[in-house]
Amino acid sequence: MNEKKTVLFLMNGLGVQTAKSFEVYSKEIMPTFDTLMNNYPFKLLYSNGEFIGANKGEVSNFKSGYYNFASFGHPKKKEDVLNSKIASNEFASNPVVNNSIEIAVRNSSNLHIMFTLGDKVSNDRYEHLKAYLDLANQRGVKQIYVHLILGDSSTRGQKIADTCLSDFKNRVLRYYPDVKIASVCGRMYVKNGSTNDIADFYRMMVSAVGEVWNDYEATIHKKYEHGMNDDNMTGFITIYDRLLCEGDSFFMFNYSNNIAKQLFEIILNPKKYFPTSSAPENISINAMFTINNMPQIPRAFPDAIPDTCLLEKIPSDKKVLIIASKDRIPHISKTLNGFKPTFSPNVSVWPIEDQKNRFESLSQYLAAYINQDVYDLIIADCQLYNPKVDERTIDQLKKNMSDLDKCLNITYNQVLAKNYRLIATSLYGLRQAFKLTVTMETVDFSQKVPFLLIDKEIRRVDIVFKPEPTIIDVARIIAISFGCPMPNDLIVIETPKDKKKKNRKKLLLIIVPILLLLIIVVVWAYMYGLI
């Protein structure tokens, strides 16, 4: 594909599912997209599961979508890091891992482990936990408590929570009967909950006063009945006794870098939050990987960094602009940059402050920057659904799709005017429950996402799509179009010369069998004396 200034318009969250779920998309809601889809090269790309190197059926989200895309389908995962460390015996000899256990042994105190559960939790994570529990047992730790964080899932539902708890019991508790589940909470609750809520959760742990429910499975069911789910579920403890005591050790299996940050902040600084109480002041916290903005917490292993990334494939003389909502810019830019601390001088970012009116803002910024004709590659993140500012309703989702379509219309016209190339696609699709009148309906856009290529010099008939393309192939196309040699598993662009060769082959495929048939007929006629 020839080099040309390009706009990568990411309609993130928009996709389709082969098994029909609740129908939201329609050409009346997105007339521009429908017209472009019927007039320009268009294809559906796989965006989840084994097609992009994830677990079968696992749905991509914002972070995993960008990570797979930016690393060309070869991301290094924290699970992979730990697998190699365990195989090489570096896990068992790691000083942070050993210190977290040694503290509990030396103080004859409790060892606390924080572990996430969800349908995204692979078998590898359970094996990592078992490796740690084996070390603790070998060292003679008497009391081991596990604090479970629910919600590491691609979708919400009581069935998911029940399955995860059943898996934990079958894969962990049956082999380590002395290990006790000490507390349960939702991922978003412990990640983004208010300081007061997290402080209450901490207070339960140190005093056993508050939500104490020994039957954690029944408690989870009750919380679902009250409108909570495995992601936002308020925390409760399951032990009728103080959990956090002076001299205890806390170890975090943090496959996500910012889970439980607020809780750890309180554990490390109890007098700041409870100046008059007798909260324990000497609790040690260690983590498997870095906890964002908490350098005081030792981490056992460095975070995984991919071998290559998209921005490395763009020549340094080409200017790149990344436009996205302010809160998403840090992750997007770091992921595209391979998590390196600094950018090349040719890369700029532009945050969108007004998230409520993000579609209108993005339209204006894109039109302005395309008109300036300065940037060779503009990457625009257009978030279909933003839980921070959008209502969780079907009507809201339809409005967002309509606004997204208007943004695409403005961008498309600017692209044609400047003879840019426009690639409109998505890195992941939604699979969430949205409210329809009084019921909640699952909107499933998760399996495939659209790919639309708009270029004056490439006609619809010029494109031949290869089988089973994925979102990773879009990154390859961009790299190839800027001169980087890479395999192109998505499309073949046929030139007139290619078509002549193809037509000749077709003609030969027709002529050769006819000639063979004529020869057979002549031979047969000759043998029987007919000629």
C-alpha positions in Angstrom: 0.0 0.0 0.0 1.4 3.4 -1.0 2.4 6.0 1.6 -0.2 8.6 2.3 -1.3 10.8 5.2 -3.7 8.7 7.2 -6.5 9.2 9.8 -7.1 6.1 11.9 -10.6 6.7 13.2 -11.2 4.3 16.1 -14.9 3.7 16.8 -14.0 1.8 19.9 -16.8 -0.3 21.3 -18.6 -0.7 18.0 -18.8 -4.2 16.7 -21.1 -7.2 15.9 -21.8 -10.6 17.2 -22.6 -13.5 15.0 -25.2 -14.9 17.4 -27.9 -12.3 17.4 -28.2 -10.4 20.7 -30.2 -7.3 21.3 -30.3 -5.3 18.1 -29.1 -1.7 18.5 -27.3 -0.7 15.3 -29.4 0.4 12.3 -28.7 2.3 9.1 -31.2 4.9 10.3 -29.0 5.6 13.3 -25.7 5.6 11.4 -26.5 6.6 7.8 -23.0 7.8 7.0 -21.4 4.6 8.1 -24.0 2.5 6.2 -23.3 4.5 3.0 -19.5 4.2 3.3 -19.8 0.5 4.2 -21.6 -0.1 0.9 -19.4 2.0 -1.3 -15.8 1.4 0.0 -13.7 -1.6 0.9 -15.3 -3.1 4.0 -14.7 -6.2 6.2 -15.5 -7.5 9.6 -12.4 -8.3 11.7 -12.0 -10.6 14.7 -11.4 -8.7 17.9 -11.4 -11.3 20.6 -10.5 -14.8 21.8 -8.0 -17.1 20.2 -8.0 -15.0 17.0 -5.9 -12.3 18.7 -3.9 -14.6 21.0 -6.3 -14.4 24.0 -8.2 -17.2 25.8 -11.0 -18.8 23.8 -14.1 -16.6 24.2 -12.3 -13.9 26.1 -13.6 -10.5 25.1 -11.2 -7.6 24.5 -11.7 -4.3 26.4 -10.1 -0.9 26.1 -6.7 -1.9 27.5 -6.3 -5.3 26.0 -7.6 -4.0 22.6 -4.9 -1.4 22.4 -2.2 -3.7 23.8 -2.8 -6.3 21.2 -3.1 -3.7 18.4 0.0 -1.8 19.4 2.2 -4.8 19.8 1.1 -6.4 16.5 -0.5 -9.3 18.3 2.6 -10.2 20.3 2.0 -8.6 23.7 4.0 -9.8 26.7 1.6 -10.5 29.5 2.3 -10.6 33.2 1.2 -14.2 33.2 3.9 -15.0 30.7 6.5 -13.3 32.9 5.5 -15.3 35.9 5.4 -18.6 34.0 9.0 -18.1 32.9 10.1 -17.0 36.4 8.5 -20.1 38.0 9.9 -22.4 35.3 13.4 -21.0 35.9 13.1 -21.1 39.7 13.5 -17.3 39.9 10.1 -17.1 41.5 11.0 -19.3 44.5 14.3 -17.4 45.0 12.9 -13.9 44.5 13.7 -11.7 47.5 10.4 -9.8 47.5 8.3 -13.0 47.3 10.4 -14.6 50.1 10.4 -11.5 52.2 6.6 -11.3 52.2 6.5 -14.8 53.6 9.4 -14.4 56.0 7.7 -11.5 57.7 4.7 -13.7 58.6 7.0 -16.5 59.8 9.3 -14.2 61.9 6.3 -12.4 63.5 4.2 -15.5 63.9 1.5 -13.4 62.1 -1.0 -13.6 59.4 -0.2 -13.8 55.7 -2.8 -12.0 53.5 -3.0 -12.5 49.8 -5.1 -10.4 47.4 -6.3 -12.2 44.3 -8.7 -11.3 41.5 -11.4 -13.5 40.1 -13.3 -13.4 36.8 -13.8 -15.1 33.5 -10.6 -13.5 32.3 -8.6 -15.2 34.9 -6.5 -17.9 33.2 -5.4 -21.2 34.6 -1.9 -19.7 34.7 -2.9 -17.3 37.5 -4.1 -20.2 39.7 -0.8 -21.9 39.1 1.0 -18.8 40.2 -1.1 -18.6 43.4 -0.4 -22.3 44.1 3.4 -21.7 43.6 3.2 -18.9 46.3 1.1 -21.0 48.7 3.6 -23.9 48.3 6.4 -21.6 49.4 4.3 -20.4 52.3 3.5 -23.9 53.5 7.1 -25.0 53.2 8.1 -22.1 55.4 5.5 -23.0 58.0 3.1 -20.1 57.8 0.2 -20.9 60.1 -2.6 -18.5 59.1 -3.2 -17.6 55.4 -6.1 -15.4 54.4 -7.1 -14.7 50.8 -9.0 -11.5 49.9 -10.9 -12.0 46.7 -11.6 -9.2 44.2 -14.4 -10.1 41.8 -15.0 -8.5 38.4 -12.0 -9.3 36.3 -14.5 -10.4 33.7 -15.6 -9.6 30.2 -19.3 -9.4 31.3 -21.2 -9.0 34.5 -23.5 -11.6 36.0 -24.3 -13.7 39.1 -23.5 -16.8 37.1 -20.0 -15.5 36.4 -19.4 -14.8 40.1 -20.8 -18.3 41.1 -18.5 -20.0 38.5 -15.5 -18.1 39.6 -16.0 -18.9 43.3 -16.6 -22.6 42.4 -13.3 -22.5 40.3 -11.4 -21.0 43.3 -12.7 -23.7 45.6 -11.9 -26.5 43.2 -8.5 -25.2 42.1 -7.2 -23.7 45.4 -9.1 -24.5 48.6 -9.4 -28.2 48.0 -5.6 -28.4 47.8 -4.9 -25.9 50.6 -7.6 -26.5 53.2 -5.9 -24.2 55.8 -6.3 -21.2 53.4 -9.4 -19.1 54.3 -11.4 -16.6 52.2 -11.3 -13.5 54.4 -13.0 -10.8 52.4 -14.8 -10.3 49.1 -15.4 -7.1 47.1 -15.9 -5.9 43.5 -13.0 -4.7 41.3 -14.4 -1.2 40.7 -15.4 -0.8 44.4 -11.8 -1.3 45.6 -10.3 0.5 42.6 -12.5 3.6 42.3 -14.6 3.6 45.4 -14.8 6.6 47.6 -12.3 7.1 50.4 -15.0 6.7 52.9 -16.1 3.3 51.4 -12.6 2.0 51.3 -12.0 3.3 54.9 -15.1 1.3 56.0 -13.8 -1.8 54.3 -10.4 -1.3 56.1 -12.2 -0.8 59.4 -14.0 -4.1 59.0 -10.7 -5.8 58.6 -9.1 -4.4 61.7 -12.1 -4.6 64.0 -14.5 -7.3 62.6 -17.3 -4.7 62.9 -19.5 -4.0 59.9 -20.5 -6.4 57.1 -19.4 -9.7 58.4 -21.0 -12.7 56.6 -19.6 -16.2 57.0 -21.7 -17.5 54.0 -20.0 -15.4 51.3 -21.9 -17.1 48.5 -25.3 -16.3 49.9 -24.1 -12.8 50.6 -23.0 -12.3 47.0 -26.5 -13.5 45.9 -28.1 -10.9 48.2 -26.0 -8.1 46.8 -27.1 -9.1 43.3 -30.7 -8.9 44.4 -30.0 -5.3 45.6 -28.7 -4.3 42.2 -25.0 -4.8 42.6 -22.8 -6.9 40.4 -19.4 -8.6 40.6 -17.6 -5.4 39.5 -19.1 -2.8 41.9 -20.0 -5.0 44.8 -19.4 -3.4 48.2 -16.8 -5.2 50.3 -17.5 -7.5 53.3 -15.5 -9.8 55.5 -16.2 -13.5 56.3 -14.2 -14.0 59.5 -15.7 -13.0 62.9 -12.4 -11.8 64.2 -9.8 -9.1 63.5 -8.1 -9.9 60.2 -5.4 -7.2 60.0 -3.1 -7.2 63.0 0.2 -5.7 64.0 3.1 -7.4 62.1 1.0 -9.0 59.4 2.2 -9.4 55.8 0.1 -8.5 52.7 1.0 -9.8 49.2 -0.8 -8.5 46.1 -1.2 -10.6 42.9 -1.7 -7.5 40.9 -2.2 -8.3 37.2 -3.7 -4.8 37.1 -1.5 -2.0 38.3 -3.9 0.1 40.2 -6.3 -2.3 42.0 -6.5 -1.7 45.7 -4.3 1.4 45.7 -6.6 3.3 48.0 -6.8 0.4 50.4 -3.0 0.1 50.6 -2.7 3.8 51.1 -4.9 3.5 54.2 -3.1 0.3 55.5 0.3 2.1 55.2 -0.9 5.3 56.8 -3.6 4.3 59.3 -3.0 7.3 61.6 -3.8 9.7 58.8 -7.3 8.3 58.4 -7.9 7.0 62.0 -5.8 9.3 64.2 -7.5 8.3 67.5 -7.9 4.6 66.9 -5.6 1.7 67.6 -5.2 0.6 64.0 -2.1 -1.5 63.3 0.8 0.6 62.2 3.3 -2.1 61.2 1.8 -4.1 58.3 4.1 -4.9 55.4 2.8 -4.8 51.8 4.6 -6.4 48.8 3.3 -6.8 45.3 4.0 -9.1 42.3 4.2 -6.1 39.9 4.4 -2.3 40.1 1.5 -0.6 41.8 0.9 2.8 40.1 2.2 5.8 41.9 3.2 3.7 45.0 7.0 3.3 44.7 7.2 2.5 48.4 5.6 -0.9 47.8 8.3 -3.4 46.7 7.5 -5.3 43.6 8.8 -8.8 42.8 9.1 -8.5 39.0 9.3 -5.7 36.4 6.2 -5.2 34.3 6.1 -6.9 30.9 7.1 -4.7 28.0 6.5 -5.8 24.4 9.4 -6.3 22.0 8.0 -3.9 19.5 5.2 -1.3 19.2 3.3 0.6 16.5 5.0 4.0 17.0 8.4 2.4 16.5 7.3 1.4 13.0 6.5 5.0 12.0 9.6 6.8 10.6 10.9 9.6 12.8 10.4 12.2 10.0 6.6 11.5 10.0 4.5 13.4 12.5 2.0 11.6 14.6 -1.0 13.0 16.6 -3.0 11.0 19.2 -6.4 12.4 20.1 -8.5 10.9 22.9 -10.4 11.7 26.1 -8.1 13.1 28.8 -8.5 10.1 31.1 -7.6 7.6 28.3 -4.6 9.5 26.8 -2.0 8.1 29.3 -2.8 4.4 28.6 -3.3 4.9 24.9 -0.1 6.8 24.3 2.0 4.6 26.5 0.7 1.4 24.9 1.3 2.7 21.4 4.8 3.7 22.5 5.6 0.3 24.0 5.3 1.6 27.6 8.5 3.6 27.2 8.8 6.6 29.5 9.5 9.1 26.7 8.2 9.8 23.2 10.0 10.5 20.0 9.8 14.2 19.1 7.5 13.4 16.2 4.7 12.2 18.4 2.1 14.6 19.9 -1.0 14.1 22.0 -4.2 16.1 22.3 -6.5 15.4 25.2 -10.3 16.0 24.9 -11.4 17.7 28.2 -15.2 17.6 27.7 -16.0 13.9 27.8 -19.8 14.4 27.8 -19.5 16.2 24.4 -16.5 14.1 23.2 -18.0 13.4 19.7 -18.5 17.1 18.9 -15.1 18.0 20.2 -13.4 15.2 18.3 -15.1 16.4 15.1 -13.8 19.9 15.5 -10.3 18.8 16.4 -10.0 16.3 13.5 -11.4 18.8 11.0 -8.9 21.4 12.2 -5.9 19.1 12.2 -6.6 17.6 8.8 -7.1 21.1 7.4 -3.7 22.1 8.8 -2.1 19.3 6.8 0.7 18.9 9.3 0.4 15.3 10.6 1.1 12.2 8.6 -0.8 9.9 11.0 -3.7 11.0 13.2 -5.0 8.4 15.6 -8.4 9.4 17.0 -10.0 7.4 19.8 -13.8 7.9 19.6 -15.2 6.0 22.6 -18.7 4.7 21.9 -19.7 4.3 25.6 -18.1 6.1 28.5 -19.4 4.8 31.8 -18.2 7.9 33.7 -20.5 10.3 31.8 -23.1 8.2 29.9 -26.3 6.6 31.2 -26.4 2.8 31.0 -29.4 2.7 28.7 -30.1 1.6 25.2 -31.3 5.1 24.3 -28.0 6.6 25.4 -26.1 4.0 23.3 -28.2 4.8 20.3 -27.6 8.5 20.7 -23.9 7.9 21.0 -24.0 5.9 17.8 -25.8 8.7 16.0 -23.2 11.3 17.3 -20.4 9.0 16.3 -21.9 8.8 12.8 -22.0 12.6 12.5 -18.3 12.7 13.6 -17.5 10.2 10.9 -19.3 12.2 8.3 -17.3 15.4 9.1 -14.1 13.5 9.1 -14.8 11.6 5.9 -15.5 14.9 4.0 -12.3 16.5 5.3 -10.3 13.4 4.3 -11.6 13.5 0.8 -10.9 17.2 0.5 -7.3 16.7 1.5 -6.8 13.3 -0.3 -5.9 11.6 2.9 -6.6 7.9 3.6 -9.2 7.1 6.2 -9.3 3.8 8.1 -12.4 3.5 10.3 -12.3 0.6 12.6 -12.6 -0.5 16.3 -10.2 -2.3 18.6 -12.8 -3.9 20.7 -16.6 -4.3 21.0 -19.0 -3.9 23.9 -20.5 -6.8 25.8 -22.5 -5.2 28.6 -26.1 -5.0 29.9 -27.9 -1.8 29.1 -31.3 -0.7 30.4 -34.3 -1.1 28.1 -37.4 0.4 29.8 -37.4 -1.7 33.1 -35.2 -4.6 31.9 -31.5 -5.0 31.3 -30.5 -6.3 27.9 -27.1 -7.6 26.9 -25.6 -5.6 24.0 -23.0 -7.9 22.4 -20.7 -6.3 19.9 -17.7 -8.4 21.0 -16.8 -10.9 18.4 -16.1 -8.8 15.3 -15.5 -5.2 14.6 -15.8 -3.2 11.3 -12.9 -2.2 9.0 -13.5 0.5 6.5 -10.9 1.8 4.0 -11.5 5.1 2.3 -8.9 6.2 -0.3 -9.5 7.9 -3.6 -6.9 5.8 -5.3 -8.2 2.4 -4.1 -11.5 1.2 -5.4 -13.8 -1.4 -3.7 -13.1 -3.8 -6.5 -9.3 -3.4 -6.1 -9.3 -5.0 -2.6 -9.2 -8.7 -2.0 -9.5 -9.6 1.7 -7.7 -12.6 3.2 -9.6 -15.1 5.4 -10.0 -14.5 9.2 -8.4 -11.1 9.5 -8.1 -9.4 12.9 -7.6 -6.0 14.4 -3.8 -6.8 14.5 -3.8 -6.7 10.7 -4.8 -3.0 10.8 -1.7 -2.1 12.7 0.3 -4.0 10.1 -1.3 -2.1 7.2 -0.4 1.2 8.8 3.2 0.1 9.3 3.4 -1.1 5.7 1.9 2.1 4.4 4.7 4.1 6.1 7.4 1.9 4.6 8.0 -0.8 7.3 8.3 -4.3 5.9 5.8 -6.5 7.7 3.4 -9.4 6.8 0.1 -8.2 5.6 -2.6 -10.7 6.6 -5.6 -8.5 5.8 -5.8 -7.3 2.2 -4.3 -7.7 -1.2 -4.6 -4.6 -3.4 -4.8 -5.6 -7.1 -3.3 -3.3 -9.7 -4.5 -3.5 -13.4 -1.4 -5.5 -14.1 -2.3 -8.0 -11.3 -5.8 -8.3 -12.8 -4.5 -9.0 -16.3 -2.4 -11.9 -14.8 -5.3 -13.1 -12.8 -7.6 -13.0 -15.9 -5.0 -14.9 -17.9 -4.9 -17.6 -15.2 -8.6 -17.8 -15.3 -8.6 -18.2 -19.1 -6.0 -20.9 -18.9 -8.0 -22.8 -16.3 -10.9 -22.8 -18.8 -8.9 -23.5 -22.0 -6.7 -26.3 -20.6 -9.5 -28.6 -19.5 -11.3 -28.0 -22.8 -8.1 -28.9 -24.8 -7.6 -32.1 -22.7 -11.2 -33.1 -23.3 -10.8 -32.6 -27.1 -7.7 -34.7 -27.1 -9.4 -37.5 -25.2 -12.4 -37.4 -27.6 -10.0 -37.5 -30.6 -8.0 -40.4 -29.2 -11.2 -42.3 -28.4 -12.6 -41.7 -31.9 -9.4 -42.8 -33.5 -9.2 -46.0 -31.4 -12.7 -47.0 -32.5 -12.2 -46.1 -36.1 -14.5 -43.2 -36.2 -11.8 -41.0 -37.8 
